[in-house]
């Protein structure tokens, strides 16, 4: 039986009710609708807040992360008091504070090929707030297979994009991106950064599309990719068409069930574990680097982060050579010298080690955990970011 608005809700949604495009009928429709929000981070924060305020009856939340200080610059659904808490609990608390008439369903898990169909099944719309390619393809495919519209958004540095996929006869995410980029080509927001306000803009656009889809009003972003450049305050739009050869939404579907998306995106499920001897040859902890410094060992510490990161914090003895500049600056380095490479967390410096070894450098080690672990093990005055 359809739920009706309570007297308190009529007052709460009064500004919706006087809109002819919404009215009582539309608000009741929202109350009886359900939305699954995948991720409660950057995009999920504005999505969760505005969908809660809009009066969506049931909102599912999928997340398994905890709140970190570095989240607070953009994930406005969480606060300083929530650091260390599960994002699910923090997000649900904020959403219920805005609207206690919500039903919130928590899924404290990573979305996988094994559980996605069961989790998504039954929701009217899915809002994709994820930040990695395997999960984006997974959400897309599950939505198409289940016939659920996907309100999509993504952000990076100063740029964002939004669209609606898998709606009626419109295109899906695979029509836009048939193949994922090579692993490591596109840095994460943790490596490349993101303007804190940006997910607010894109997340609100997603929330707008969700409400329009549920109301059946207006013109959605189906068949259009909205691009936003925050640095130059420009919006532009690209037309998208459904690809008749698309393996999931095309005329001759070849994908009939969810696949291994880590493998599809070229990410091995389990990287081969190095032998003890290989680990000894290639990795060194920050504590060991400090011990080598104190002994006066003859080695060169290379910082492969970006100059703006170096300004945030640095190890004074390190030589700054950003990873992107390393290939053209190899002539500055002595192939016979002993090198230790470091970055923020160890990923870029590991790539730098591979680069140097392929160029013939023999004595190259990666400082595991980067300057973040240096702060933990060696010098707690070094700020984390």
C-alpha positions as CSV (number, residue, x, y, z in Angstrom):
1,X,0.0,0.0,0.0
2,X,1.3,3.5,-0.9
3,X,2.5,5.6,2.0
4,X,0.9,9.0,2.4
5,X,2.5,12.2,3.8
6,X,2.1,12.8,7.5
7,X,1.0,16.3,8.6
8,X,4.6,17.1,9.7
9,X,5.9,16.1,6.3
10,X,3.4,18.4,4.5
11,X,5.0,21.3,6.4
12,X,8.5,19.9,5.8
13,X,8.1,19.6,2.0
14,X,5.9,22.7,1.5
15,X,8.2,24.3,-1.0
16,X,8.0,21.2,-3.1
17,X,4.3,20.9,-2.8
18,X,3.7,24.3,-4.3
19,X,5.7,23.4,-7.3
20,X,3.2,22.3,-10.0
21,X,5.9,19.8,-11.3
22,X,6.0,18.1,-7.9
23,X,2.9,18.8,-5.8
24,X,1.3,16.2,-3.5
25,X,1.4,13.5,-6.1
26,X,5.1,14.0,-6.8
27,X,6.1,14.2,-3.1
28,X,4.1,11.0,-2.4
29,X,5.9,9.4,-5.3
30,X,9.3,10.4,-3.7
31,X,8.2,9.0,-0.4
32,X,7.4,5.7,-2.0
33,X,10.7,5.6,-4.0
34,X,14.0,4.0,-3.2
35,X,17.5,5.0,-4.2
36,X,20.8,3.1,-3.7
37,X,23.8,5.3,-3.0
38,X,27.1,3.6,-3.8
39,X,29.7,5.4,-1.7
40,X,29.3,8.0,1.0
41,X,32.5,9.9,0.2
42,X,33.0,13.0,-2.0
43,X,30.1,12.5,-4.3
44,X,28.1,10.5,-1.8
45,X,28.1,13.3,0.8
46,X,26.0,15.9,-1.2
47,X,24.0,13.1,-2.7
48,X,23.1,11.7,0.7
49,X,22.2,15.1,2.2
50,X,20.1,16.4,-0.6
51,X,18.3,13.1,-1.3
52,X,17.5,12.8,2.4
53,X,16.2,16.4,2.4
54,X,14.1,15.8,-0.8
55,X,12.1,13.1,1.0
56,X,13.1,9.9,-0.7
57,X,11.4,7.2,1.3
58,X,14.2,4.6,1.3
59,X,17.9,5.2,0.8
60,X,20.4,2.4,0.7
61,X,24.1,3.2,1.5
62,X,27.0,1.0,0.4
63,X,30.4,1.7,2.0
64,X,33.0,0.0,4.1
65,X,35.4,2.8,4.8
66,X,36.0,4.9,7.9
67,X,36.2,8.7,8.2
68,X,39.7,10.2,7.9
69,X,40.8,13.8,8.5
70,X,41.7,14.0,4.8
71,X,38.1,13.4,3.9
72,X,36.7,16.5,5.7
73,X,37.9,19.0,3.0
74,X,35.1,17.7,0.7
75,X,33.0,15.0,2.4
76,X,30.6,17.4,4.1
77,X,28.3,14.6,5.4
78,X,31.0,13.8,8.0
79,X,32.5,16.0,10.7
80,X,35.6,16.2,12.8
81,X,33.8,14.2,15.6
82,X,33.3,11.3,13.1
83,X,37.0,10.7,12.4
84,X,37.6,7.0,12.9
85,X,33.9,6.1,12.6
86,X,32.4,4.0,9.9
87,X,31.2,6.3,7.1
88,X,28.0,4.4,6.9
89,X,27.1,5.4,10.5
90,X,28.3,9.0,10.2
91,X,26.4,9.5,6.9
92,X,23.2,7.8,8.2
93,X,23.3,10.0,11.3
94,X,23.6,13.2,9.3
95,X,20.8,12.2,6.9
96,X,18.4,11.2,9.7
97,X,19.2,14.5,11.4
98,X,18.0,16.3,8.3
99,X,15.0,14.0,7.8
100,X,13.9,11.5,10.5
101,X,11.2,10.1,8.2
102,X,13.8,8.2,6.1
103,X,14.3,4.5,6.0
104,X,18.1,4.0,5.6
105,X,19.5,0.5,4.8
106,X,23.2,0.1,5.4
107,X,25.4,-2.3,3.4
108,X,28.7,-2.4,5.2
109,X,30.6,-4.1,2.4
110,X,32.5,-3.5,-0.8
111,X,30.3,-3.9,-3.9
112,X,31.4,-7.0,-5.7
113,X,30.3,-9.2,-8.6
114,X,29.0,-11.7,-6.0
115,X,26.8,-9.3,-4.1
116,X,25.9,-6.4,-6.5
117,X,22.8,-8.0,-8.0
118,X,21.3,-8.8,-4.6
119,X,22.1,-5.3,-3.2
120,X,20.8,-3.3,-6.2
121,X,17.7,-5.4,-6.9
122,X,14.5,-3.6,-6.0
123,X,15.9,0.0,-6.0
124,X,14.3,2.5,-8.3
125,X,17.5,4.4,-9.1
126,X,21.2,3.9,-8.3
127,X,23.5,6.9,-7.7
128,X,27.1,6.1,-8.5
129,X,29.4,7.9,-6.1
130,X,32.4,5.6,-6.6
131,X,36.0,6.6,-7.4
132,X,37.5,3.7,-9.2
133,X,37.0,2.1,-12.6
134,X,36.2,-1.5,-11.6
135,X,33.3,-0.4,-9.4
136,X,32.0,2.0,-12.1
137,X,31.8,-0.8,-14.6
138,X,30.3,-3.1,-12.0
139,X,27.6,-0.6,-11.1
140,X,26.9,0.1,-14.8
141,X,26.5,-3.6,-15.7
142,X,24.4,-4.5,-12.7
143,X,22.1,-1.5,-13.4
144,X,21.7,-2.5,-17.1
145,X,21.0,-6.1,-16.3
146,X,18.4,-5.1,-13.7
147,X,16.9,-2.3,-15.7
148,X,17.7,0.4,-13.1
149,X,18.8,3.9,-14.2
150,X,22.3,5.0,-13.1
151,X,22.8,8.6,-12.1
152,X,26.6,8.8,-12.8
153,X,29.2,11.3,-11.7
154,X,33.0,11.5,-11.4
155,X,35.5,14.1,-10.3
156,X,39.2,14.7,-10.5
157,X,41.2,17.8,-9.6
158,X,39.1,20.7,-11.0
159,X,36.9,18.8,-13.4
160,X,33.8,16.7,-13.1
161,X,31.3,15.0,-15.3
162,X,27.7,13.7,-14.9
163,X,25.2,11.7,-17.0
164,X,22.3,9.2,-16.7
165,X,23.1,5.7,-18.0
166,X,21.0,2.7,-18.7
167,X,17.7,4.7,-18.8
168,X,15.1,3.7,-21.3
169,X,16.9,3.4,-24.7
170,X,19.8,5.6,-23.7
171,X,23.5,4.7,-23.6
172,X,25.4,3.1,-20.7
173,X,28.8,3.8,-19.2
174,X,30.4,1.2,-21.6
175,X,29.0,3.2,-24.6
176,X,31.1,6.1,-23.3
177,X,34.1,4.1,-22.2
178,X,34.2,0.8,-24.0
179,X,37.6,0.0,-22.4
180,X,39.1,1.1,-19.1
181,X,42.3,3.1,-19.1
182,X,45.6,1.2,-18.5
183,X,46.2,0.6,-14.8
184,X,48.0,3.5,-13.2
185,X,47.5,5.9,-16.1
186,X,44.8,8.0,-14.3
187,X,45.9,8.9,-10.8
188,X,43.5,8.7,-7.9
189,X,42.2,11.8,-6.1
190,X,44.6,10.8,-3.3
191,X,47.5,11.2,-5.7
192,X,46.2,14.0,-8.0
193,X,44.1,15.9,-5.6
194,X,40.6,17.3,-5.9
195,X,39.0,20.8,-5.3
196,X,36.9,20.2,-2.2
197,X,33.9,22.1,-3.6
198,X,33.9,20.1,-6.9
199,X,32.1,17.0,-5.6
200,X,29.4,19.3,-4.2
201,X,28.6,20.6,-7.7
202,X,28.6,17.2,-9.4
203,X,26.9,15.4,-6.5
204,X,24.1,18.0,-6.5
205,X,23.7,17.5,-10.3
206,X,23.4,13.7,-9.7
207,X,20.8,14.3,-6.9
208,X,18.8,16.5,-9.3
209,X,18.8,13.8,-11.9
210,X,17.7,11.2,-9.3
211,X,14.7,13.3,-8.3
212,X,13.7,14.0,-11.9
213,X,13.9,10.3,-12.7
214,X,11.7,9.4,-9.8
215,X,9.2,12.2,-10.6
216,X,9.3,11.5,-14.3
217,X,9.6,15.2,-15.0
218,X,12.0,17.4,-17.0
219,X,14.7,16.4,-19.4
220,X,17.4,14.2,-17.9
221,X,21.0,13.8,-18.9
222,X,20.2,10.6,-20.8
223,X,22.3,10.7,-24.0
224,X,24.3,13.7,-22.7
225,X,27.6,14.0,-20.8
226,X,27.8,17.2,-18.8
227,X,31.4,18.4,-18.3
228,X,32.3,20.9,-15.7
229,X,35.5,22.9,-15.4
230,X,35.6,24.5,-12.0
231,X,38.9,26.3,-12.6
232,X,37.5,28.3,-15.5
233,X,33.8,28.0,-14.4
234,X,32.7,26.4,-17.7
235,X,30.0,23.9,-18.5
236,X,29.9,22.1,-21.8
237,X,28.0,19.1,-23.1
238,X,28.7,16.1,-25.3
239,X,26.0,14.1,-27.0
240,X,26.1,10.4,-26.3
241,X,24.5,7.6,-28.3
242,X,23.8,4.0,-27.4
243,X,26.4,1.9,-29.1
244,X,24.5,-1.0,-30.9
245,X,27.7,-3.0,-30.6
246,X,27.9,-2.5,-26.8
247,X,28.4,-5.8,-25.1
248,X,25.9,-5.0,-22.2
249,X,23.3,-2.7,-23.7
250,X,23.7,-3.3,-27.5
251,X,21.5,-5.1,-29.9
252,X,23.4,-8.4,-29.3
253,X,24.3,-8.5,-25.7
254,X,27.3,-10.7,-24.9
255,X,27.5,-9.9,-21.2
256,X,24.7,-11.6,-19.5
257,X,26.1,-11.8,-16.0
258,X,28.6,-9.8,-13.9
259,X,32.3,-10.5,-14.6
260,X,35.6,-10.0,-12.9
261,X,36.0,-6.3,-13.0
262,X,39.4,-6.1,-11.4
263,X,40.6,-8.4,-14.2
264,X,38.7,-6.4,-16.8
265,X,40.4,-3.2,-15.7
266,X,43.8,-4.9,-15.7
267,X,44.2,-5.0,-11.9
268,X,45.4,-8.4,-10.6
269,X,43.4,-9.7,-7.7
270,X,46.5,-10.8,-6.0
271,X,49.9,-9.5,-7.1
272,X,52.6,-12.2,-7.0
273,X,54.3,-12.0,-3.6
274,X,58.0,-11.2,-3.8
275,X,60.4,-13.6,-2.2
276,X,62.1,-12.6,1.0
277,X,65.3,-12.0,-1.0
278,X,63.5,-9.8,-3.6
279,X,61.8,-7.8,-0.8
280,X,65.1,-7.3,0.9
281,X,66.6,-6.0,-2.4
282,X,63.8,-3.6,-3.3
283,X,62.0,-2.3,-0.2
284,X,63.2,-0.4,2.8
285,X,61.2,1.1,5.7
286,X,61.4,4.7,6.7
287,X,62.9,3.6,10.0
288,X,65.6,1.8,8.1
289,X,66.2,4.8,5.9
290,X,66.7,7.0,9.1
291,X,69.1,4.4,10.5
292,X,71.1,4.5,7.3
293,X,71.2,8.3,7.5
294,X,72.4,8.2,11.1
295,X,75.2,5.8,10.2
296,X,76.3,8.1,7.4
297,X,75.6,5.5,4.7
298,X,76.3,6.9,1.2
299,X,73.0,6.9,-0.6
300,X,70.7,9.4,-2.4
301,X,67.1,9.9,-1.3
302,X,64.8,10.9,-4.2
303,X,61.4,12.4,-3.7
304,X,59.2,11.8,-6.7
305,X,56.2,13.8,-5.6
306,X,55.0,17.0,-7.1
307,X,56.5,20.4,-6.1
308,X,53.3,21.5,-4.4
309,X,53.4,18.3,-2.3
310,X,57.0,18.9,-1.4
311,X,55.9,22.3,0.0
312,X,53.4,20.6,2.3
313,X,56.1,18.5,3.9
314,X,59.5,17.0,3.0
315,X,62.5,15.2,4.2
316,X,65.2,17.9,4.0
317,X,67.9,15.6,2.6
318,X,65.7,14.4,-0.3
319,X,66.2,15.5,-3.9
320,X,63.0,16.4,-5.6
321,X,62.4,14.9,-9.0
322,X,58.7,14.5,-9.8
323,X,57.9,11.1,-11.3
324,X,56.7,12.7,-14.6
325,X,60.1,14.5,-15.0
326,X,62.2,11.4,-14.1
327,X,62.7,10.0,-17.6
328,X,64.2,13.3,-18.9
329,X,66.3,13.8,-15.9
330,X,68.0,10.4,-15.7
331,X,71.2,12.1,-17.0
332,X,71.4,13.9,-13.6
333,X,71.8,10.6,-11.8
334,X,74.7,8.3,-11.5
335,X,73.8,4.7,-12.4
336,X,76.4,3.4,-10.0
337,X,75.1,5.3,-7.0
338,X,72.8,3.9,-4.3
339,X,69.2,5.3,-4.4
340,X,66.2,5.3,-2.2
341,X,63.0,6.6,-3.8
342,X,60.0,7.9,-1.9
343,X,56.6,9.6,-2.4
344,X,53.4,10.0,-0.4
345,X,52.5,6.4,0.1
346,X,54.9,4.2,-1.9
347,X,53.0,3.7,-5.1
348,X,54.7,6.4,-7.3
349,X,58.1,5.6,-5.8
350,X,57.7,1.9,-6.7
351,X,57.1,3.0,-10.3
352,X,60.2,5.1,-10.2
353,X,62.2,2.1,-9.0
354,X,61.0,0.1,-11.9
355,X,61.9,3.0,-14.3
356,X,65.4,3.3,-12.9
357,X,66.1,-0.5,-13.0
358,X,64.9,-0.6,-16.6
359,X,67.4,2.2,-17.3
360,X,70.2,0.1,-15.9
361,X,70.4,1.4,-12.3
362,X,71.3,-1.5,-10.0
363,X,71.1,-0.1,-6.5
364,X,67.5,1.2,-6.2
365,X,65.1,0.7,-3.2
366,X,61.6,1.9,-2.5
367,X,60.8,3.5,0.9
368,X,57.6,1.7,1.7
369,X,54.7,3.8,3.1
370,X,56.2,7.0,1.8
371,X,56.4,10.2,3.8
372,X,53.2,9.2,5.5
373,X,54.9,6.3,7.2
374,X,58.0,8.4,7.8
375,X,55.7,10.6,9.9
376,X,54.6,7.5,11.9
377,X,58.0,5.8,12.3
378,X,60.5,8.6,12.3
379,X,59.3,12.2,12.7
380,X,55.7,12.8,13.9
381,X,56.1,16.6,13.3
382,X,55.9,15.9,9.6
383,X,52.3,16.6,8.7
384,X,50.2,14.0,6.8
385,X,48.0,15.0,3.9
